[in-house]
Amino acid sequence: MTHLSASQLRRAAGIKHKIETLQKQFARLLGGTAGAAPGKRRKLSAAGRARIAAAARARWAKVKGRKSAAKPVRKVRRKMSAAARAKIAAAARARWAKAKAAGKKTL
């Protein structure tokens, strides 16, 4: 293979070029990605990802023996009463007054 003449090398390059063009035409004809550049990532819509995730959850639910994968229940955020907020604010004011009286700029 290393002992090729210049004409043989030109002929080999021409054949390689023909093969590449035929592969591209073939890929275009079939609509596939046979000639796709390596490293390019396909983008997936959020809806597509959601469908895949739902299917995966359903598969795991089936494996674990559950009927359907229920959504996890969100914890209810507790609301602080106005009196409690006032008590905390008063304590903070007292803390700052004490710190300022001592000549501090930070707690």
N, C-alpha and C positions, 0 to 999 in steps of 0.2 A: 504494500500500500504506500510505502514511503518512496518508492521508485517510479513515480508517475511523471509522464512528460507534461509539458505546458498545455498541449492540446487536450490531453486526457483530463487535466485539472479543470480546464475551461468547460469541457463536456460534462464533467461531474457537477460543477457549479450550476450549469444550465438545467440539468436534470433535477437537482435539489430545488431550484427555483420553481420549476414546473410542479413538483410535488407539493410545495408549500401553497402555490396558487390553487391547485386542485383541492387541497385540504380545506382552504378557506371557502371555496365555492361549495364544497360538500357540506360544510358546517352551516353556511347560509341557506342552502337548500333544505336542510333538515331543521333549521331553526334552533340548533343546539349551540352549546358553548365549547365545541371541540377546539376552536382556535382562540379561546379567551386568554387574555394575558394573565400570567400567574400573579398572585398577590392581591388582585382586586376582590373586594368583598361585596356580596350582594346585599342590598338593603332590604329590610323587612319592615312592613308597616306595624304600627302599634297594635292594630286589630289582629294582624297575623300572629304577632307574638302572644297576644292574649288568647287566641284560639289554641296555639301550641301549648301554652301554660295550662289552660283548662283541660286539654286532652291528657297532659301529663298528670295533673291532679286526679283526674278520673281513673287513669291507669293505676296510680298508687292506691287510690281508694279501693279499687277492685282487688289489688294484691293484699291489702290489709283487711279485706272482708267487709268494708263499709258499703252502704248503698250508694251514697253520693258524698262528694266532698263539700261540706258546709263551710261557708265563710266564717273565719274566726270572729267572735263577738268582740266589738270594740269596747274598751273600758269607758265608763261614763266619767267625764271629768267632774270632780267635785267643786262646787262653788263655795267660796269663802263668804261668810256673812259680813255685812257692813260693820257690825260691832267688832268682829275679829280683826278686820282690816284696820279699824280705828285704833284698836289696842296695840297692834304691831307697829303702826305709824307713830303712836305716842312713845313706844319703847325706843324706836329708832331716833326720834327727836331727842329723847333724854340721853341716849348714848352719845349723840353728836354734841349736845350741849356740854356734857362731861368732858369729851375729848377736846373741844374748843377751849374750855376753861383751863385745861391742862396745857394749852398752847400747841396742840397737835394739829396737823393739817390732814392726816389720814388716821383711820381707826387702826 
